[in-house]
Amino acid sequence: MQDETKFKKIDDSRILISELMLPSNSNFNGKIHGGYILNLMDQIAFACASKHSKTYCVTASVDTVDFLNPIEIGELVTMKASINYVGNTSMVVGIRVEAENIRTGEIKHCNSSYFTMVAKDDDGNSVEVPGLIINDKQEVRRFLKCLKRNDMKRLRRKEFKEKDFSPNDYLHILEAYKVKVAIP
C-alpha cells in the first residue's frame, strides 16, 4: 500500500470565497466584467493549489471558461474550488461560480472552469505535489474528466502540430462554415 502521508483528501484543500459585486467592477450595462471574475478565479485556484501542495503555485492553463449567466451589481458571488486531479507537479483546480440575489435568495450558476496549476519551489523549479485520496463517486468522476480533457488536449496538439500540419487535409471540412479560404 502507498504511503498515506504523500496523499491528501480533496476536502483538505477546498476553498470557498464570497464577495459582493460592486459598481466599480461593472461594465456600461451594469454587469460585472468577465475579466474581474477571471481574476478572482485565478486567485482562488492559487489558494486551493497552494493549500494542497504547501508551496507557491503558478497558473499553467485555463480550460472551459464559459460565462453562462451574467453577474449583476449587488449580487453575492461565491466561488468554490477543489483539486480535481493531480499529476507529478501539476494540479487541476475545478472552480464553480455562483451569484446570489441577496434580496430574493435566487442562486444562479455563472461559470465552471478548470485551472491547471504547477507547484514551484523558491528557485522557480517545479516540485512534486501530494497525490489525492478520492472518497466518493463525484470525486472519481471529476478526476476521470480531467484525464479525458488531458488526452483531448494532447491529441489536438499532435494533430495540429505546426510542422506537420497540411491545410489541404482539412479544406473539405471548412466548406460547411462561413469562411473563405484564400491560400495561394
Disulfide bonds with the S-S distance in Angstrom:
none
